[in-house]
Amino acid sequence: MASQSSAAVSRTGNNPFLRAVAALSTLAGWCSAAMIVAAVAITCQMIFVRFVLNQSTVWQTEAVVYLAIGATLIGLPYVQRLRGHVNVDLVPLALSRNARYYMYLLTMALSITIVAIVLFYGYEHWHLAYERNWKSDTIWAVRLWIPYLSIPVGFGLFLLQLIADLVAVILKIDTPFGLEDV
């Protein structure tokens, strides 16, 4: 049973909540892309400084690592909005419409629960770094609450997008797993 998935960008209809979440997720995607571009530019600058000017680098490696990790976390809601996460739709395709709906509710409830737990502990970790003024053990000594902020922000926006996806299916604006009935 081979069928092509019809999954595309999550639908928002005229629902203001869904449209606001979609706008936030898109903004997060743009921020994530800007962080990747900044990391690439810093890497190029680091290569120039090291191999052309023959000087040592101080902050570049650490900045690139934090930007890459931050871009990954901040980009989560945008990828969810585009349905770009790994999705094995063999089982949902084989199920009836009702069974697919209930499977979607179960998987979304589990996903929302797991992301909420990660958000809670991510916020706790960020707050601890902020409160205790943790700094990295490098020459640059960056205040760690700054890069750690991407954990609660990224997972918070991801949670919001998951909730919006669930609401869209419950309100019948979107279909479970983005699959149309054939």
NUPA-146398 format. One line per 4 residues: number of its first residue (from 1); their letters; for each residue z, y, x of N, C-alpha, C. Coordinates in steps of 0.02 Angstrom, whole numbers, plus 50000, padded with zeros to 5 digits. Example, Ala and Ser with C-alpha at 12.3 -4.5 7.8 and 13.67 -1.06 7.14 Angstrom:
% NUPA-146398
1 = as = 50390/49716/50660/50390/49775/50615/50390/49835/50660; 50354/49888/50642/50357/49947/50684/50394/50002/50645 .
END
This chain:
% NUPA-146398
1 = masq = 50000/49942/50042/50000/50000/50000/50000/50062/50044; 49942/50086/50061/49937/50145/50103/49922/50205/50059; 49963/50255/50068/49953/50317/50030/49972/50375/50075; 49938/50430/50067/49953/50488/50107/50008/50529/50073 .
5 = ssaa = 50055/50551/50113/50110/50591/50086/50085/50660/50064; 50111/50683/50009/50093/50750/49985/50146/50801/50001; 50192/50783/50046/50247/50828/50063/50220/50891/50096; 50243/50948/50072/50222/51013/50099/50283/51058/50099 .
9 = vsrt = 50272/51122/50105/50327/51170/50104/50365/51164/50039; 50431/51168/50044/50472/51162/49983/50455/51219/49935; 50456/51204/49872/50436/51253/49821/50497/51293/49798; 50484/51356/49781/50538/51399/49759/50530/51423/49687 .
13 = gnnp = 50470/51421/49661/50458/51447/49594/50476/51521/49591; 50502/51542/49535/50525/51611/49527/50601/51617/49532; 50633/51565/49558/50706/51564/49563/50728/51610/49620; 50769/51661/49605/50789/51708/49658/50831/51676/49713 .
17 = flra = 50874/51628/49696/50913/51594/49747/50868/51556/49795; 50821/51518/49768/50776/51478/49810/50732/51523/49853; 50710/51579/49825/50668/51625/49863/50708/51658/49919; 50771/51675/49906/50814/51706/49958/50827/51657/50014 .
21 = vaal = 50842/51595/49997/50854/51545/50048/50790/51532/50088; 50733/51530/50055/50670/51520/50089/50657/51578/50138; 50673/51639/50117/50664/51697/50162/50711/51692/50222; 50774/51672/50211/50821/51664/50266/50797/51609/50314 .
25 = stla = 50773/51554/50287/50749/51499/50329/50688/51520/50370; 50644/51559/50339/50585/51584/50375/50606/51632/50430; 50653/51676/50415/50679/51722/50466/50711/51683/50524; 50748/51631/50508/50777/51588/50560/50723/51556/50603 .
29 = gwcs = 50668/51536/50571/50612/51507/50608/50581/51557/50657; 50574/51619/50634/50547/51671/50678/50595/51686/50736; 50659/51687/50722/50709/51698/50775/50707/51641/50825; 50701/51581/50800/50696/51522/50843/50635/51526/50888 .
33 = aami = 50579/51545/50860/50517/51552/50899/50525/51606/50952; 50558/51661/50934/50569/51715/50983/50614/51691/51040; 50663/51650/51024/50707/51623/51076/50668/51577/51124; 50621/51539/51097/50580/51496/51140/50535/51538/51185 .
37 = vaav = 50505/51589/51156/50462/51634/51196/50504/51668/51251; 50564/51690/51235/50608/51720/51285/50626/51670/51340; 50639/51608/51321/50655/51556/51370/50596/51543/51417; 50536/51542/51390/50477/51532/51431/50467/51592/51479 .
41 = aitc = 50475/51653/51454/50468/51712/51496/50520/51713/51552; 50582/51694/51535/50635/51692/51586/50619/51638/51638; 50592/51582/51616/50574/51529/51662/50520/51553/51710; 50470/51588/51684/50417/51615/51727/50446/51665/51777 .
45 = qmif = 50491/51708/51753/50523/51756/51798/50563/51720/51851; 50598/51666/51832/50638/51628/51880/50594/51596/51933; 50537/51569/51913/50491/51539/51961/50465/51591/52009; 50448/51650/51983/50424/51704/52026/50477/51725/52076 .
49 = vrfv = 50538/51734/52053/50593/51756/52097/50607/51703/52151; 50607/51640/52132/50624/51587/52180/50569/51573/52230; 50507/51567/52207/50454/51543/52250/50409/51597/52279; 50406/51654/52248/50366/51709/52276/50410/51756/52316 .
53 = lnqs = 50465/51777/52286/50510/51823/52321/50560/51787/52366; 50564/51720/52358/50610/51679/52398/50683/51702/52392; 50703/51719/52331/50772/51739/52318/50805/51687/52273; 50870/51690/52271/50906/51643/52227/50911/51673/52157 .
57 = tvwq = 50920/51629/52109/50928/51652/52040/51001/51644/52021; 51024/51686/51975/51094/51686/51956/51103/51664/51883; 51067/51695/51839/51079/51686/51767/51024/51650/51730; 50966/51643/51761/50907/51620/51725/50913/51549/51698 .
61 = teav = 50934/51502/51738/50938/51432/51715/50985/51425/51655; 51043/51457/51661/51092/51454/51607/51064/51487/51543; 51031/51543/51550/51003/51577/51492/50950/51534/51458; 50907/51502/51498/50854/51460/51469/50885/51401/51431 .
65 = vyla = 50936/51370/51459/50969/51314/51425/50999/51337/51359; 51036/51392/51359/51067/51417/51297/51015/51438/51246; 50960/51468/51269/50908/51488/51222/50873/51427/51191; 50861/51376/51231/50828/51316/51205/50872/51281/51153 .
69 = igat = 50936/51275/51169/50982/51243/51122/50989/51286/51059; 50997/51351/51068/51003/51396/51011/50941/51395/50968; 50882/51393/50998/50819/51390/50960/50816/51326/50919; 50840/51272/50947/50840/51208/50910/50885/51213/50849 .
73 = ligl = 50945/51240/50858/50992/51243/50802/50973/51295/50750; 50951/51353/50773/50932/51406/50726/50868/51386/50689; 50826/51345/50720/50764/51323/50688/50772/51268/50636; 50830/51238/50631/50841/51183/50583/50821/51200/50511 .
77 = pyvq = 50843/51257/50483/50826/51270/50413/50751/51281/50402; 50718/51309/50451/50646/51321/50444/50608/51255/50444; 50627/51210/50488/50595/51145/50491/50609/51107/50426; 50669/51113/50398/50684/51081/50334/50641/51111/50279 .
81 = rlrg = 50633/51176/50280/50592/51209/50228/50520/51185/50231; 50495/51173/50291/50427/51148/50300/50422/51072/50293; 50480/51041/50281/50484/50967/50279/50457/50936/50343; 50477/50965/50398/50454/50943/50463/50499/50892/50497 .
85 = hvnv = 50557/50877/50468/50600/50826/50497/50569/50758/50484; 50588/50710/50525/50562/50643/50519/50578/50616/50449; 50527/50593/50415/50535/50569/50347/50496/50504/50339; 50531/50451/50327/50499/50387/50314/50497/50380/50238 .
89 = dlvp = 50437/50389/50210/50432/50388/50137/50405/50323/50109; 50410/50269/50148/50386/50204/50124/50427/50181/50063; 50493/50186/50068/50535/50165/50012/50527/50211/49952; 50531/50278/49960/50521/50321/49901/50453/50311/49868 .
93 = lals = 50401/50298/49906/50335/50287/49877/50333/50223/49835; 50372/50174/49855/50373/50110/49819/50416/50112/49756; 50459/50163/49750/50505/50166/49693/50473/50201/49633; 50502/50186/49575/50480/50221/49515/50505/50293/49518 .
97 = rnar = 50482/50336/49473/50501/50406/49474/50576/50415/49466; 50607/50379/49419/50680/50384/49409/50719/50360/49469; 50699/50303/49496/50734/50276/49555/50727/50323/49615; 50668/50353/49623/50656/50400/49677/50702/50462/49669 .
101 = yymy = 50710/50484/49607/50753/50542/49592/50825/50527/49613; 50851/50469/49593/50920/50452/49610/50930/50437/49684; 50879/50409/49715/50883/50400/49788/50885/50468/49823; 50846/50515/49798/50846/50582/49826/50914/50615/49819 .
105 = lltm = 50944/50609/49760/51011/50637/49749/51061/50607/49798; 51058/50542/49808/51104/50509/49854/51094/50532/49926; 51031/50532/49948/51018/50551/50018/51035/50625/50030; 51021/50667/49981/51038/50738/49989/51113/50749/49989 .
109 = alsi = 51149/50713/49946/51222/50718/49945/51251/50697/50012; 51226/50643/50040/51249/50620/50106/51231/50670/50160; 51170/50696/50158/51148/50745/50208/51190/50809/50205; 51202/50833/50144/51242/50894/50135/51313/50883/50160 .
113 = tiva = 51341/50825/50147/51408/50809/50169/51412/50808/50246; 51366/50775/50278/51366/50770/50351/51356/50838/50383; 51308/50877/50358/51296/50943/50386/51356/50989/50374; 51389/50983/50317/51449/51024/50304/51505/51006/50353 .
117 = ivlf = 51512/50943/50369/51564/50922/50418/51548/50951/50487; 51484/50946/50507/51464/50974/50572/51474/51050/50572; 51458/51082/50517/51468/51155/50511/51542/51172/50519; 51585/51135/50485/51657/51149/50489/51682/51144/50561 .
121 = ygye = 51666/51089/50595/51690/51080/50663/51654/51126/50713; 51591/51141/50698/51554/51189/50740/51583/51258/50736; 51602/51278/50676/51635/51343/50667/51702/51343/50704; 51739/51290/50697/51804/51285/50730/51797/51291/50806 .
125 = hwhl = 51747/51257/50834/51734/51260/50906/51714/51330/50928; 51669/51362/50889/51648/51430/50905/51708/51477/50902; 51748/51471/50851/51805/51516/50842/51855/51508/50899; 51865/51447/50921/51910/51434/50977/51884/51467/51041 .
129 = ayer = 51819/51462/51053/51789/51493/51112/51795/51569/51108; 51787/51597/51048/51793/51669/51038/51865/51692/51048; 51910/51656/51015/51981/51676/51016/52011/51672/51087; 51992/51621/51124/52020/51611/51191/51977/51641/51246 .
133 = nwks = 51923/51676/51226/51879/51710/51274/51853/51663/51328; 51830/51604/51308/51803/51556/51357/51741/51585/51390; 51735/51570/51455/51676/51591/51493/51649/51530/51530; 51585/51531/51543/51554/51476/51580/51578/51477/51652 .
137 = dtiw = 51577/51419/51684/51601/51413/51753/51545/51426/51803; 51507/51477/51791/51452/51495/51835/51462/51566/51859; 51418/51587/51904/51422/51655/51930/51411/51706/51874; 51368/51689/51827/51353/51734/51771/51414/51741/51725 .
141 = avrl = 51452/51688/51717/51514/51688/51677/51502/51716/51606; 51451/51688/51573/51436/51711/51505/51493/51693/51458; 51509/51738/51411/51559/51723/51360/51530/51670/51314; 51561/51613/51310/51533/51555/51276/51529/51562/51200 .
145 = wipy = 51565/51608/51171/51559/51616/51099/51490/51639/51079; 51455/51672/51124/51388/51697/51108/51338/51639/51099; 51330/51594/51148/51284/51538/51134/51312/51488/51083; 51378/51481/51079/51408/51435/51031/51399/51459/50959 .
149 = lsip = 51384/51523/50950/51374/51550/50883/51314/51517/50848; 51268/51491/50887/51210/51457/50857/51229/51394/50819; 51287/51365/50834/51308/51304/50799/51325/51320/50726; 51374/51365/50712/51388/51378/50641/51331/51414/50605 .
153 = vgfg = 51295/51457/50639/51240/51493/50606/51183/51444/50589; 51164/51403/50637/51109/51355/50626/51127/51304/50573; 51186/51274/50578/51204/51224/50528/51222/51255/50460; 51246/51317/50460/51258/51351/50397/51194/51364/50359 .
157 = lfll = 51143/51388/50394/51078/51400/50363/51044/51334/50343; 51054/51283/50385/51026/51217/50369/51058/51190/50305; 51124/51197/50299/51160/51176/50239/51134/51214/50178; 51124/51278/50185/51098/51319/50130/51029/51295/50109 .
161 = qlia = 50987/51278/50157/50919/51254/50141/50922/51186/50107; 50967/51142/50129/50975/51077/50097/50998/51085/50024; 51045/51130/50013/51069/51143/49945/51012/51171/49902; 50973/51217/49931/50916/51245/49894/50865/51191/49877 .
165 = dlva = 50853/51145/49923/50806/51090/49909/50833/51047/49852; 50897/51034/49852/50928/50994/49799/50923/51030/49732; 50938/51095/49732/50935/51135/49670/50863/51135/49644; 50814/51142/49688/50744/51143/49667/50723/51078/49633 .
169 = vilk = 50750/51022/49657/50733/50958/49625/50770/50951/49559; 50833/50971/49557/50872/50966/49494/50841/51009/49440; 50818/51070/49459/50787/51115/49411/50713/51098/49398; 50689/51045/49429/50620/51021/49421/50568/51072/49445 .
173 = idtp = 50588/51113/49493/50541/51159/49526/50502/51121/49580; 50535/51073/49610/50505/51031/49663/50516/50958/49644; 50483/50915/49681/50488/50843/49668/50530/50810/49722; 50563/50754/49707/50602/50719/49758/50558/50699/49818 .
177 = fgle = 50582/50715/49877/50548/50700/49940/50481/50735/49945; 50466/50781/49900/50402/50816/49900/50344/50772/49881; 50358/50715/49849/50306/50667/49831/50287/50675/49758; 50224/50679/49746/50198/50682/49678/50187/50611/49653 .
181 = dv = 50193/50601/49588/50179/50536/49559/50104/50525/49557; 50084/50464/49575/50012/50448/49575/49995/50403/49517 .
END
